Amino acid sequence: MAVGDVVTLDLPVGPRLTWPDPRVDAVCGTVAVERGPLVLALESVDLPDGVLLEQVRLDPAVAPRAQGDGAVVRAVAVPLPGAGAGTPPFAAAPTSDTGAAAYDLTLVPYHRWAERGPSTMRVFVPTARHEESR
């Protein structure tokens, strides 16, 4: 290198899906979202009214897109076992045969979890594709 040379470091920091090792049963059928070196989390405070964290299924067919230092993903809310098909959020516009409504959900960097008050969160989110295979 000579005086005045410029070195440019170009690192991909777009959001990406990260699939767990299939040998880990605890996270089978889930996916995490990362952005650069950051692991992102889905927080309960970012869910639509009437949707529980346990109902969210990420749609892996729709690529996550960057938003701020987090990402936005496409997800559906599925009925919990024993829940009626007419209970919220299932009265919303159905987007699949199961009657589940689709939402764009924001994920935040894991290290920022609970900055907006008490909440629950997930890093590995079940996928809609996994639900269909059951």
Phi and psi in radians as a Rosetta constraint file:
Dihedral C 1 N 2 CA 2 C 2 CIRCULARHARMONIC -2.053 0.35
Dihedral N 2 CA 2 C 2 N 3 CIRCULARHARMONIC 2.818 0.35
Dihedral C 2 N 3 CA 3 C 3 CIRCULARHARMONIC -1.018 0.35
Dihedral N 3 CA 3 C 3 N 4 CIRCULARHARMONIC 2.314 0.35
Dihedral C 3 N 4 CA 4 C 4 CIRCULARHARMONIC 1.645 0.35
Dihedral N 4 CA 4 C 4 N 5 CIRCULARHARMONIC -0.203 0.35
Dihedral C 4 N 5 CA 5 C 5 CIRCULARHARMONIC -1.144 0.35
Dihedral N 5 CA 5 C 5 N 6 CIRCULARHARMONIC 2.544 0.35
Dihedral C 5 N 6 CA 6 C 6 CIRCULARHARMONIC -2.047 0.35
Dihedral N 6 CA 6 C 6 N 7 CIRCULARHARMONIC 2.305 0.35
Dihedral C 6 N 7 CA 7 C 7 CIRCULARHARMONIC -1.903 0.35
Dihedral N 7 CA 7 C 7 N 8 CIRCULARHARMONIC 2.227 0.35
Dihedral C 7 N 8 CA 8 C 8 CIRCULARHARMONIC -1.956 0.35
Dihedral N 8 CA 8 C 8 N 9 CIRCULARHARMONIC 2.228 0.35
Dihedral C 8 N 9 CA 9 C 9 CIRCULARHARMONIC -1.867 0.35
Dihedral N 9 CA 9 C 9 N 10 CIRCULARHARMONIC 2.064 0.35
Dihedral C 9 N 10 CA 10 C 10 CIRCULARHARMONIC -2.002 0.35
Dihedral N 10 CA 10 C 10 N 11 CIRCULARHARMONIC 1.854 0.35
Dihedral C 10 N 11 CA 11 C 11 CIRCULARHARMONIC -1.891 0.35
Dihedral N 11 CA 11 C 11 N 12 CIRCULARHARMONIC 2.324 0.35
Dihedral C 11 N 12 CA 12 C 12 CIRCULARHARMONIC -1.262 0.35
Dihedral N 12 CA 12 C 12 N 13 CIRCULARHARMONIC 2.133 0.35
Dihedral C 12 N 13 CA 13 C 13 CIRCULARHARMONIC -2.184 0.35
Dihedral N 13 CA 13 C 13 N 14 CIRCULARHARMONIC 0.317 0.35
Dihedral C 13 N 14 CA 14 C 14 CIRCULARHARMONIC -1.239 0.35
Dihedral N 14 CA 14 C 14 N 15 CIRCULARHARMONIC 2.706 0.35
Dihedral C 14 N 15 CA 15 C 15 CIRCULARHARMONIC -1.155 0.35
Dihedral N 15 CA 15 C 15 N 16 CIRCULARHARMONIC 2.520 0.35
Dihedral C 15 N 16 CA 16 C 16 CIRCULARHARMONIC -2.517 0.35
Dihedral N 16 CA 16 C 16 N 17 CIRCULARHARMONIC 2.665 0.35
Dihedral C 16 N 17 CA 17 C 17 CIRCULARHARMONIC -1.507 0.35
Dihedral N 17 CA 17 C 17 N 18 CIRCULARHARMONIC 2.405 0.35
Dihedral C 17 N 18 CA 18 C 18 CIRCULARHARMONIC -2.143 0.35
Dihedral N 18 CA 18 C 18 N 19 CIRCULARHARMONIC 2.053 0.35
Dihedral C 18 N 19 CA 19 C 19 CIRCULARHARMONIC -1.610 0.35
Dihedral N 19 CA 19 C 19 N 20 CIRCULARHARMONIC 2.373 0.35
Dihedral C 19 N 20 CA 20 C 20 CIRCULARHARMONIC -1.293 0.35
Dihedral N 20 CA 20 C 20 N 21 CIRCULARHARMONIC 2.847 0.35
Dihedral C 20 N 21 CA 21 C 21 CIRCULARHARMONIC -1.090 0.35
Dihedral N 21 CA 21 C 21 N 22 CIRCULARHARMONIC 2.261 0.35
Dihedral C 21 N 22 CA 22 C 22 CIRCULARHARMONIC -1.110 0.35
Dihedral N 22 CA 22 C 22 N 23 CIRCULARHARMONIC -0.224 0.35
Dihedral C 22 N 23 CA 23 C 23 CIRCULARHARMONIC -1.408 0.35
Dihedral N 23 CA 23 C 23 N 24 CIRCULARHARMONIC -0.139 0.35
Dihedral C 23 N 24 CA 24 C 24 CIRCULARHARMONIC -1.661 0.35
Dihedral N 24 CA 24 C 24 N 25 CIRCULARHARMONIC 1.708 0.35
Dihedral C 24 N 25 CA 25 C 25 CIRCULARHARMONIC -1.025 0.35
Dihedral N 25 CA 25 C 25 N 26 CIRCULARHARMONIC -0.604 0.35
Dihedral C 25 N 26 CA 26 C 26 CIRCULARHARMONIC -1.073 0.35
Dihedral N 26 CA 26 C 26 N 27 CIRCULARHARMONIC -0.435 0.35
Dihedral C 26 N 27 CA 27 C 27 CIRCULARHARMONIC -2.117 0.35
Dihedral N 27 CA 27 C 27 N 28 CIRCULARHARMONIC 0.322 0.35
Dihedral C 27 N 28 CA 28 C 28 CIRCULARHARMONIC -1.073 0.35
Dihedral N 28 CA 28 C 28 N 29 CIRCULARHARMONIC 2.328 0.35
Dihedral C 28 N 29 CA 29 C 29 CIRCULARHARMONIC 1.393 0.35
Dihedral N 29 CA 29 C 29 N 30 CIRCULARHARMONIC 0.304 0.35
Dihedral C 29 N 30 CA 30 C 30 CIRCULARHARMONIC -2.135 0.35
Dihedral N 30 CA 30 C 30 N 31 CIRCULARHARMONIC 2.975 0.35
Dihedral C 30 N 31 CA 31 C 31 CIRCULARHARMONIC -2.563 0.35
Dihedral N 31 CA 31 C 31 N 32 CIRCULARHARMONIC 2.551 0.35
Dihedral C 31 N 32 CA 32 C 32 CIRCULARHARMONIC -1.872 0.35
Dihedral N 32 CA 32 C 32 N 33 CIRCULARHARMONIC 2.776 0.35
Dihedral C 32 N 33 CA 33 C 33 CIRCULARHARMONIC -2.050 0.35
Dihedral N 33 CA 33 C 33 N 34 CIRCULARHARMONIC 2.266 0.35
Dihedral C 33 N 34 CA 34 C 34 CIRCULARHARMONIC -2.156 0.35
Dihedral N 34 CA 34 C 34 N 35 CIRCULARHARMONIC 2.727 0.35
Dihedral C 34 N 35 CA 35 C 35 CIRCULARHARMONIC -2.456 0.35
Dihedral N 35 CA 35 C 35 N 36 CIRCULARHARMONIC 1.876 0.35
Dihedral C 35 N 36 CA 36 C 36 CIRCULARHARMONIC 1.057 0.35
Dihedral N 36 CA 36 C 36 N 37 CIRCULARHARMONIC -2.293 0.35
Dihedral C 36 N 37 CA 37 C 37 CIRCULARHARMONIC -1.474 0.35
Dihedral N 37 CA 37 C 37 N 38 CIRCULARHARMONIC -0.023 0.35
Dihedral C 37 N 38 CA 38 C 38 CIRCULARHARMONIC -1.585 0.35
Dihedral N 38 CA 38 C 38 N 39 CIRCULARHARMONIC 2.396 0.35
Dihedral C 38 N 39 CA 39 C 39 CIRCULARHARMONIC -1.637 0.35
Dihedral N 39 CA 39 C 39 N 40 CIRCULARHARMONIC 2.316 0.35
Dihedral C 39 N 40 CA 40 C 40 CIRCULARHARMONIC -1.782 0.35
Dihedral N 40 CA 40 C 40 N 41 CIRCULARHARMONIC 2.677 0.35
Dihedral C 40 N 41 CA 41 C 41 CIRCULARHARMONIC -2.253 0.35
Dihedral N 41 CA 41 C 41 N 42 CIRCULARHARMONIC 2.555 0.35
Dihedral C 41 N 42 CA 42 C 42 CIRCULARHARMONIC -1.643 0.35
Dihedral N 42 CA 42 C 42 N 43 CIRCULARHARMONIC 2.104 0.35
Dihedral C 42 N 43 CA 43 C 43 CIRCULARHARMONIC -1.806 0.35
Dihedral N 43 CA 43 C 43 N 44 CIRCULARHARMONIC 2.546 0.35
Dihedral C 43 N 44 CA 44 C 44 CIRCULARHARMONIC -1.076 0.35
Dihedral N 44 CA 44 C 44 N 45 CIRCULARHARMONIC -0.479 0.35
Dihedral C 44 N 45 CA 45 C 45 CIRCULARHARMONIC -1.195 0.35
Dihedral N 45 CA 45 C 45 N 46 CIRCULARHARMONIC -0.277 0.35
Dihedral C 45 N 46 CA 46 C 46 CIRCULARHARMONIC -1.682 0.35
Dihedral N 46 CA 46 C 46 N 47 CIRCULARHARMONIC 0.052 0.35
Dihedral C 46 N 47 CA 47 C 47 CIRCULARHARMONIC -1.485 0.35
Dihedral N 47 CA 47 C 47 N 48 CIRCULARHARMONIC 2.616 0.35
Dihedral C 47 N 48 CA 48 C 48 CIRCULARHARMONIC -1.101 0.35
Dihedral N 48 CA 48 C 48 N 49 CIRCULARHARMONIC 2.739 0.35
Dihedral C 48 N 49 CA 49 C 49 CIRCULARHARMONIC -0.969 0.35
Dihedral N 49 CA 49 C 49 N 50 CIRCULARHARMONIC 2.368 0.35
Dihedral C 49 N 50 CA 50 C 50 CIRCULARHARMONIC 1.483 0.35
Dihedral N 50 CA 50 C 50 N 51 CIRCULARHARMONIC -0.046 0.35
Dihedral C 50 N 51 CA 51 C 51 CIRCULARHARMONIC -1.815 0.35
Dihedral N 51 CA 51 C 51 N 52 CIRCULARHARMONIC 2.259 0.35
Dihedral C 51 N 52 CA 52 C 52 CIRCULARHARMONIC -1.676 0.35
Dihedral N 52 CA 52 C 52 N 53 CIRCULARHARMONIC 2.660 0.35
Dihedral C 52 N 53 CA 53 C 53 CIRCULARHARMONIC -0.974 0.35
Dihedral N 53 CA 53 C 53 N 54 CIRCULARHARMONIC -0.615 0.35
Dihedral C 53 N 54 CA 54 C 54 CIRCULARHARMONIC -1.197 0.35
Dihedral N 54 CA 54 C 54 N 55 CIRCULARHARMONIC -0.285 0.35
Dihedral C 54 N 55 CA 55 C 55 CIRCULARHARMONIC -1.558 0.35
Dihedral N 55 CA 55 C 55 N 56 CIRCULARHARMONIC -0.279 0.35
Dihedral C 55 N 56 CA 56 C 56 CIRCULARHARMONIC -1.329 0.35
Dihedral N 56 CA 56 C 56 N 57 CIRCULARHARMONIC 2.295 0.35
Dihedral C 56 N 57 CA 57 C 57 CIRCULARHARMONIC -2.245 0.35
Dihedral N 57 CA 57 C 57 N 58 CIRCULARHARMONIC 2.098 0.35
Dihedral C 57 N 58 CA 58 C 58 CIRCULARHARMONIC -1.326 0.35
Dihedral N 58 CA 58 C 58 N 59 CIRCULARHARMONIC 2.457 0.35
Dihedral C 58 N 59 CA 59 C 59 CIRCULARHARMONIC -1.641 0.35
Dihedral N 59 CA 59 C 59 N 60 CIRCULARHARMONIC 1.795 0.35
Dihedral C 59 N 60 CA 60 C 60 CIRCULARHARMONIC -1.248 0.35
Dihedral N 60 CA 60 C 60 N 61 CIRCULARHARMONIC -0.196 0.35
Dihedral C 60 N 61 CA 61 C 61 CIRCULARHARMONIC -1.314 0.35
Dihedral N 61 CA 61 C 61 N 62 CIRCULARHARMONIC -0.303 0.35
Dihedral C 61 N 62 CA 62 C 62 CIRCULARHARMONIC -1.860 0.35
Dihedral N 62 CA 62 C 62 N 63 CIRCULARHARMONIC 2.033 0.35
Dihedral C 62 N 63 CA 63 C 63 CIRCULARHARMONIC -1.120 0.35
Dihedral N 63 CA 63 C 63 N 64 CIRCULARHARMONIC 2.417 0.35
Dihedral C 63 N 64 CA 64 C 64 CIRCULARHARMONIC -1.153 0.35
Dihedral N 64 CA 64 C 64 N 65 CIRCULARHARMONIC 2.617 0.35
Dihedral C 64 N 65 CA 65 C 65 CIRCULARHARMONIC -2.144 0.35
Dihedral N 65 CA 65 C 65 N 66 CIRCULARHARMONIC 2.614 0.35
Dihedral C 65 N 66 CA 66 C 66 CIRCULARHARMONIC -1.210 0.35
Dihedral N 66 CA 66 C 66 N 67 CIRCULARHARMONIC 2.492 0.35
Dihedral C 66 N 67 CA 67 C 67 CIRCULARHARMONIC -2.657 0.35
Dihedral N 67 CA 67 C 67 N 68 CIRCULARHARMONIC 2.039 0.35
Dihedral C 67 N 68 CA 68 C 68 CIRCULARHARMONIC 1.010 0.35
Dihedral N 68 CA 68 C 68 N 69 CIRCULARHARMONIC -2.321 0.35
Dihedral C 68 N 69 CA 69 C 69 CIRCULARHARMONIC -1.719 0.35
Dihedral N 69 CA 69 C 69 N 70 CIRCULARHARMONIC 0.199 0.35
Dihedral C 69 N 70 CA 70 C 70 CIRCULARHARMONIC -2.038 0.35
Dihedral N 70 CA 70 C 70 N 71 CIRCULARHARMONIC -2.523 0.35
Dihedral C 70 N 71 CA 71 C 71 CIRCULARHARMONIC -2.709 0.35
Dihedral N 71 CA 71 C 71 N 72 CIRCULARHARMONIC 2.824 0.35
Dihedral C 71 N 72 CA 72 C 72 CIRCULARHARMONIC -2.027 0.35
Dihedral N 72 CA 72 C 72 N 73 CIRCULARHARMONIC 2.331 0.35
Dihedral C 72 N 73 CA 73 C 73 CIRCULARHARMONIC -2.159 0.35
Dihedral N 73 CA 73 C 73 N 74 CIRCULARHARMONIC 2.791 0.35
Dihedral C 73 N 74 CA 74 C 74 CIRCULARHARMONIC -1.694 0.35
Dihedral N 74 CA 74 C 74 N 75 CIRCULARHARMONIC 2.289 0.35
Dihedral C 74 N 75 CA 75 C 75 CIRCULARHARMONIC -2.506 0.35
Dihedral N 75 CA 75 C 75 N 76 CIRCULARHARMONIC 2.851 0.35
Dihedral C 75 N 76 CA 76 C 76 CIRCULARHARMONIC -2.137 0.35
Dihedral N 76 CA 76 C 76 N 77 CIRCULARHARMONIC 2.720 0.35
Dihedral C 76 N 77 CA 77 C 77 CIRCULARHARMONIC -1.892 0.35
Dihedral N 77 CA 77 C 77 N 78 CIRCULARHARMONIC 2.099 0.35
Dihedral C 77 N 78 CA 78 C 78 CIRCULARHARMONIC -1.782 0.35
Dihedral N 78 CA 78 C 78 N 79 CIRCULARHARMONIC 2.664 0.35
Dihedral C 78 N 79 CA 79 C 79 CIRCULARHARMONIC -1.128 0.35
Dihedral N 79 CA 79 C 79 N 80 CIRCULARHARMONIC 2.465 0.35
Dihedral C 79 N 80 CA 80 C 80 CIRCULARHARMONIC -1.367 0.35
Dihedral N 80 CA 80 C 80 N 81 CIRCULARHARMONIC 2.689 0.35
Dihedral C 80 N 81 CA 81 C 81 CIRCULARHARMONIC -0.938 0.35
Dihedral N 81 CA 81 C 81 N 82 CIRCULARHARMONIC 2.272 0.35
Dihedral C 81 N 82 CA 82 C 82 CIRCULARHARMONIC 1.561 0.35
Dihedral N 82 CA 82 C 82 N 83 CIRCULARHARMONIC -0.142 0.35
Dihedral C 82 N 83 CA 83 C 83 CIRCULARHARMONIC -1.460 0.35
Dihedral N 83 CA 83 C 83 N 84 CIRCULARHARMONIC 2.439 0.35
Dihedral C 83 N 84 CA 84 C 84 CIRCULARHARMONIC -1.289 0.35
Dihedral N 84 CA 84 C 84 N 85 CIRCULARHARMONIC 2.631 0.35
Dihedral C 84 N 85 CA 85 C 85 CIRCULARHARMONIC -1.216 0.35
Dihedral N 85 CA 85 C 85 N 86 CIRCULARHARMONIC -0.269 0.35
Dihedral C 85 N 86 CA 86 C 86 CIRCULARHARMONIC -1.695 0.35
Dihedral N 86 CA 86 C 86 N 87 CIRCULARHARMONIC 0.023 0.35
Dihedral C 86 N 87 CA 87 C 87 CIRCULARHARMONIC -1.458 0.35
Dihedral N 87 CA 87 C 87 N 88 CIRCULARHARMONIC 2.642 0.35
Dihedral C 87 N 88 CA 88 C 88 CIRCULARHARMONIC -1.014 0.35
Dihedral N 88 CA 88 C 88 N 89 CIRCULARHARMONIC 2.505 0.35
Dihedral C 88 N 89 CA 89 C 89 CIRCULARHARMONIC -1.624 0.35
Dihedral N 89 CA 89 C 89 N 90 CIRCULARHARMONIC 0.322 0.35
Dihedral C 89 N 90 CA 90 C 90 CIRCULARHARMONIC -1.402 0.35
Dihedral N 90 CA 90 C 90 N 91 CIRCULARHARMONIC -0.043 0.35
Dihedral C 90 N 91 CA 91 C 91 CIRCULARHARMONIC -1.460 0.35
Dihedral N 91 CA 91 C 91 N 92 CIRCULARHARMONIC -0.161 0.35
Dihedral C 91 N 92 CA 92 C 92 CIRCULARHARMONIC -1.235 0.35
Dihedral N 92 CA 92 C 92 N 93 CIRCULARHARMONIC 3.035 0.35
Dihedral C 92 N 93 CA 93 C 93 CIRCULARHARMONIC -1.048 0.35
Dihedral N 93 CA 93 C 93 N 94 CIRCULARHARMONIC 2.014 0.35
Dihedral C 93 N 94 CA 94 C 94 CIRCULARHARMONIC -1.195 0.35
Dihedral N 94 CA 94 C 94 N 95 CIRCULARHARMONIC 2.495 0.35
Dihedral C 94 N 95 CA 95 C 95 CIRCULARHARMONIC -2.195 0.35
Dihedral N 95 CA 95 C 95 N 96 CIRCULARHARMONIC 0.081 0.35
Dihedral C 95 N 96 CA 96 C 96 CIRCULARHARMONIC -2.575 0.35
Dihedral N 96 CA 96 C 96 N 97 CIRCULARHARMONIC 3.016 0.35
Dihedral C 96 N 97 CA 97 C 97 CIRCULARHARMONIC -1.128 0.35
Dihedral N 97 CA 97 C 97 N 98 CIRCULARHARMONIC -0.399 0.35
Dihedral C 97 N 98 CA 98 C 98 CIRCULARHARMONIC -1.401 0.35
Dihedral N 98 CA 98 C 98 N 99 CIRCULARHARMONIC -0.167 0.35
Dihedral C 98 N 99 CA 99 C 99 CIRCULARHARMONIC 1.487 0.35
Dihedral N 99 CA 99 C 99 N 100 CIRCULARHARMONIC 0.110 0.35
Dihedral C 99 N 100 CA 100 C 100 CIRCULARHARMONIC -1.352 0.35
Dihedral N 100 CA 100 C 100 N 101 CIRCULARHARMONIC 2.397 0.35
Dihedral C 100 N 101 CA 101 C 101 CIRCULARHARMONIC -1.501 0.35
Dihedral N 101 CA 101 C 101 N 102 CIRCULARHARMONIC 2.509 0.35
Dihedral C 101 N 102 CA 102 C 102 CIRCULARHARMONIC -1.654 0.35
Dihedral N 102 CA 102 C 102 N 103 CIRCULARHARMONIC 2.541 0.35
Dihedral C 102 N 103 CA 103 C 103 CIRCULARHARMONIC -2.432 0.35
Dihedral N 103 CA 103 C 103 N 104 CIRCULARHARMONIC 2.652 0.35
Dihedral C 103 N 104 CA 104 C 104 CIRCULARHARMONIC -1.626 0.35
Dihedral N 104 CA 104 C 104 N 105 CIRCULARHARMONIC 2.166 0.35
Dihedral C 104 N 105 CA 105 C 105 CIRCULARHARMONIC -2.080 0.35
Dihedral N 105 CA 105 C 105 N 106 CIRCULARHARMONIC 2.488 0.35
Dihedral C 105 N 106 CA 106 C 106 CIRCULARHARMONIC -1.611 0.35
Dihedral N 106 CA 106 C 106 N 107 CIRCULARHARMONIC 2.352 0.35
Dihedral C 106 N 107 CA 107 C 107 CIRCULARHARMONIC -1.942 0.35
Dihedral N 107 CA 107 C 107 N 108 CIRCULARHARMONIC 2.503 0.35
Dihedral C 107 N 108 CA 108 C 108 CIRCULARHARMONIC -2.053 0.35
Dihedral N 108 CA 108 C 108 N 109 CIRCULARHARMONIC 2.763 0.35
Dihedral C 108 N 109 CA 109 C 109 CIRCULARHARMONIC -0.992 0.35
Dihedral N 109 CA 109 C 109 N 110 CIRCULARHARMONIC 2.405 0.35
Dihedral C 109 N 110 CA 110 C 110 CIRCULARHARMONIC -0.933 0.35
Dihedral N 110 CA 110 C 110 N 111 CIRCULARHARMONIC -0.673 0.35
Dihedral C 110 N 111 CA 111 C 111 CIRCULARHARMONIC -1.173 0.35
Dihedral N 111 CA 111 C 111 N 112 CIRCULARHARMONIC -0.212 0.35
Dihedral C 111 N 112 CA 112 C 112 CIRCULARHARMONIC -1.707 0.35
Dihedral N 112 CA 112 C 112 N 113 CIRCULARHARMONIC 0.101 0.35
Dihedral C 112 N 113 CA 113 C 113 CIRCULARHARMONIC -0.999 0.35
Dihedral N 113 CA 113 C 113 N 114 CIRCULARHARMONIC 2.358 0.35
Dihedral C 113 N 114 CA 114 C 114 CIRCULARHARMONIC 1.248 0.35
Dihedral N 114 CA 114 C 114 N 115 CIRCULARHARMONIC 0.240 0.35
Dihedral C 114 N 115 CA 115 C 115 CIRCULARHARMONIC -1.194 0.35
Dihedral N 115 CA 115 C 115 N 116 CIRCULARHARMONIC -0.403 0.35
Dihedral C 115 N 116 CA 116 C 116 CIRCULARHARMONIC -1.756 0.35
Dihedral N 116 CA 116 C 116 N 117 CIRCULARHARMONIC 0.308 0.35
Dihedral C 116 N 117 CA 117 C 117 CIRCULARHARMONIC 2.016 0.35
Dihedral N 117 CA 117 C 117 N 118 CIRCULARHARMONIC 3.063 0.35
Dihedral C 117 N 118 CA 118 C 118 CIRCULARHARMONIC -1.040 0.35
Dihedral N 118 CA 118 C 118 N 119 CIRCULARHARMONIC 2.414 0.35
Dihedral C 118 N 119 CA 119 C 119 CIRCULARHARMONIC -2.806 0.35
Dihedral N 119 CA 119 C 119 N 120 CIRCULARHARMONIC 2.883 0.35
Dihedral C 119 N 120 CA 120 C 120 CIRCULARHARMONIC -1.809 0.35
Dihedral N 120 CA 120 C 120 N 121 CIRCULARHARMONIC 2.801 0.35
Dihedral C 120 N 121 CA 121 C 121 CIRCULARHARMONIC -2.645 0.35
Dihedral N 121 CA 121 C 121 N 122 CIRCULARHARMONIC 2.864 0.35
Dihedral C 121 N 122 CA 122 C 122 CIRCULARHARMONIC -2.411 0.35
Dihedral N 122 CA 122 C 122 N 123 CIRCULARHARMONIC 2.485 0.35
Dihedral C 122 N 123 CA 123 C 123 CIRCULARHARMONIC -1.729 0.35
Dihedral N 123 CA 123 C 123 N 124 CIRCULARHARMONIC -0.867 0.35
Dihedral C 123 N 124 CA 124 C 124 CIRCULARHARMONIC -1.598 0.35
Dihedral N 124 CA 124 C 124 N 125 CIRCULARHARMONIC 1.961 0.35
Dihedral C 124 N 125 CA 125 C 125 CIRCULARHARMONIC -1.796 0.35
Dihedral N 125 CA 125 C 125 N 126 CIRCULARHARMONIC 2.295 0.35
Dihedral C 125 N 126 CA 126 C 126 CIRCULARHARMONIC -1.014 0.35
Dihedral N 126 CA 126 C 126 N 127 CIRCULARHARMONIC 2.622 0.35
Dihedral C 126 N 127 CA 127 C 127 CIRCULARHARMONIC -1.768 0.35
Dihedral N 127 CA 127 C 127 N 128 CIRCULARHARMONIC 2.648 0.35
Dihedral C 127 N 128 CA 128 C 128 CIRCULARHARMONIC -1.108 0.35
Dihedral N 128 CA 128 C 128 N 129 CIRCULARHARMONIC -0.636 0.35
Dihedral C 128 N 129 CA 129 C 129 CIRCULARHARMONIC -1.074 0.35
Dihedral N 129 CA 129 C 129 N 130 CIRCULARHARMONIC -0.654 0.35
Dihedral C 129 N 130 CA 130 C 130 CIRCULARHARMONIC -1.144 0.35
Dihedral N 130 CA 130 C 130 N 131 CIRCULARHARMONIC -0.689 0.35
Dihedral C 130 N 131 CA 131 C 131 CIRCULARHARMONIC -1.094 0.35
Dihedral N 131 CA 131 C 131 N 132 CIRCULARHARMONIC -0.684 0.35
Dihedral C 131 N 132 CA 132 C 132 CIRCULARHARMONIC -1.169 0.35
Dihedral N 132 CA 132 C 132 N 133 CIRCULARHARMONIC -0.473 0.35
Dihedral C 132 N 133 CA 133 C 133 CIRCULARHARMONIC -1.431 0.35
Dihedral N 133 CA 133 C 133 N 134 CIRCULARHARMONIC -0.139 0.35
